[in-house]
Amino acid sequence: MAKKKTTRKRKPKRPTVKLQQDGWDFSPPKPKEVHDLRIETCPFTIAVDTREQAPLDFGDINPGTFKRRDDGVILYVPTERVTMSTGDYSIVGYEDEIAIERKELGDLYGCMGHDRTRFGKQILRLSKYNYSVMMIESSWENLLKGHSHSRLNPYTIYNTVISWSQKYPNIHWHFWESKQKCAQVTFDILHRFWKERNDKSVLAARARELKKGLK
């Protein structure tokens, strides 16, 4: 009597860990098929000033508080070119409430040096907003190394930032070393601002706090 052939079930392969030049890549596996991805649209439109020559790219934003990237979500962030009185980025419909000004390192040295008077007026205009941000495309470490096209002492900028942060407390200074990180933080700030004014759960919690304070 012939023996029956037994078929062994193959064990699922473990996700491989790739060795890259800068070390091991432990990032979560990406969805294998296009239909596994899900596109969601950001509920607000980012206003980009018409004078911004090299705008931030919001095409590779981590959904963050919307969804986790490893859930297979791609977030579409709509943008619109508008003429802003101050700042480079805002939310369409909230241009008079929030403004984010972006500066590259070379621009910051120029503004703090020979163009300091005009920059001071811009800072004064930003201080009138409910919430404003000075987004610097550089880390503190790189800033303090100086700039090849400026003789300005980097600690002059350091002391000015400390001084203006206290003089204008509603202007928030952010230092991020890459354009991609500036884009991510800019989006996160705008998203939080929009959520505080439109999310029903946030508005309900605020109403409860207000009601409790009136008692």
C-alpha positions in Angstrom: 0.0 0.0 0.0 1.5 3.3 -1.1 2.2 5.8 1.6 0.3 9.1 1.4 2.5 12.1 0.7 2.4 14.6 3.5 2.7 18.3 2.7 4.3 20.5 5.2 2.9 24.0 5.7 5.5 26.6 5.1 6.1 29.0 7.8 5.5 32.6 6.9 8.7 34.4 6.3 9.8 36.9 8.8 10.2 40.5 7.6 13.8 41.0 6.6 15.9 43.7 8.1 17.9 45.6 5.4 21.4 46.8 6.1 21.8 50.4 4.8 24.9 52.6 4.7 23.9 54.5 7.8 22.9 51.4 9.9 20.0 49.0 10.3 16.6 49.9 8.9 13.9 48.8 11.4 11.1 50.8 9.7 7.7 49.0 9.5 7.1 47.2 6.3 5.2 49.2 3.7 1.9 47.9 2.2 2.7 45.6 -0.7 -0.2 46.6 -3.0 -1.4 50.0 -4.1 -5.0 49.2 -3.0 -3.7 48.7 0.6 -3.1 52.4 0.8 -5.8 54.9 1.8 -5.8 58.5 0.9 -7.3 61.0 3.3 -7.7 64.8 2.7 -6.6 67.3 5.2 -9.7 69.2 6.5 -8.1 72.6 6.0 -6.2 74.3 3.2 -2.7 75.7 3.9 -2.3 79.3 2.6 1.1 79.9 1.0 2.2 83.5 0.4 2.7 84.4 -3.3 6.2 85.8 -2.5 7.4 82.4 -1.1 9.8 81.4 -3.9 10.7 77.9 -2.8 7.7 76.8 -0.7 7.7 73.9 1.7 6.6 70.5 0.3 3.6 69.0 2.2 3.5 66.0 0.0 5.4 63.7 2.4 3.7 64.7 5.6 3.4 62.2 8.4 -0.3 62.2 9.2 0.6 62.3 12.9 -2.5 63.1 14.9 -4.7 62.1 12.0 -3.4 58.5 11.4 -0.2 56.7 11.8 1.9 56.3 8.7 2.2 52.6 9.2 -1.6 52.3 8.9 -1.2 52.8 5.2 -2.6 56.3 5.1 -1.5 58.9 2.7 -2.5 62.4 3.7 -3.3 64.9 0.9 -2.7 68.4 2.1 -4.3 71.1 -0.2 -2.5 74.4 -0.6 -3.5 77.7 -2.0 -1.4 80.7 -3.1 -2.6 83.9 -1.4 -1.1 87.3 -0.7 -0.4 87.6 3.0 0.3 90.8 4.7 2.9 89.1 7.0 4.2 85.6 7.1 4.6 82.8 4.6 2.1 80.2 5.8 -1.3 80.2 7.4 -4.7 78.5 7.0 -7.2 79.7 4.4 -9.8 81.7 6.4 -7.5 82.3 9.3 -4.9 84.4 7.7 -5.6 87.2 10.2 -5.1 84.9 13.2 -2.1 82.8 12.6 1.1 83.3 10.6 4.3 81.3 10.1 7.3 83.1 8.7 10.1 80.8 7.4 13.8 81.9 7.1 16.8 80.0 5.8 20.0 80.5 7.8 21.5 82.9 5.3 18.2 85.0 5.3 18.3 85.1 9.1 21.8 86.5 9.2 20.9 89.1 6.6 17.7 90.1 8.5 19.6 90.4 11.8 22.4 92.3 10.2 22.1 94.9 7.5 18.3 94.5 7.2 17.6 94.6 10.9 15.3 97.7 10.9 12.9 96.1 8.3 13.0 92.8 10.1 12.2 94.5 13.4 9.0 95.9 11.8 8.1 92.5 10.5 8.5 91.1 14.0 6.2 93.8 15.4 3.5 92.9 12.8 3.8 89.2 13.7 3.3 90.1 17.4 -0.2 91.3 16.6 -1.4 87.9 15.6 -3.1 85.5 18.0 -0.4 83.0 17.3 2.7 83.4 15.1 5.9 81.4 14.4 9.4 82.2 13.2 10.4 79.0 11.5 14.2 78.9 11.1 15.6 76.2 8.7 18.6 75.5 10.8 19.6 74.0 14.1 20.9 76.1 17.0 24.2 74.3 16.6 24.6 75.3 13.0 23.5 78.9 13.7 26.2 79.3 16.4 28.9 78.3 13.9 28.3 81.5 11.9 27.7 82.0 8.2 30.2 82.2 5.4 28.5 85.2 3.8 28.2 87.2 7.0 30.5 88.8 9.5 27.7 89.0 12.1 28.6 87.4 15.4 26.2 84.5 15.8 25.7 85.3 19.5 24.2 88.6 18.4 21.4 86.5 16.8 21.2 84.3 19.9 20.8 87.2 22.3 18.3 88.9 20.0 16.1 85.7 19.8 16.2 85.5 23.6 15.3 89.1 24.0 12.5 89.1 21.4 11.0 85.9 22.8 10.4 87.7 26.0 9.3 91.0 24.5 6.9 89.3 22.1 5.8 86.1 23.9 3.2 85.1 21.2 6.0 84.8 18.6 7.3 81.2 18.9 10.8 80.5 17.5 11.4 77.1 16.0 14.8 75.8 14.8 14.8 72.7 12.6 17.8 71.5 10.6 16.0 70.5 7.4 13.3 71.7 5.0 11.4 68.5 5.4 11.2 68.9 9.2 10.2 72.5 8.8 7.3 71.3 6.6 6.3 68.7 9.1 6.3 71.1 12.1 4.6 73.8 10.1 1.8 71.3 9.3 1.5 70.1 12.9 1.2 73.7 14.2 -1.4 74.6 11.7 -3.4 71.4 12.3 -3.4 72.0 16.0 -4.6 75.6 15.5 -7.4 74.4 13.2 -8.4 71.6 15.6 -8.6 74.0 18.6 -11.2 76.0 16.6 -13.1 73.3 14.8 -12.9 70.0 16.5 -16.3 69.3 18.3 -14.7 67.4 21.1 -12.3 70.2 21.9 -15.1 72.8 21.7 -17.3 70.7 24.0 -14.5 70.3 26.5 -13.8 74.1 26.4 -17.5 74.8 27.0 -17.6 72.5 30.0 -14.5 74.2 31.5 -16.2 77.6 30.9 -19.5 76.4 32.5 -17.6 75.0 35.5 -15.8 78.3 36.0 -19.1 80.3 36.1 -20.4 78.2 39.0 
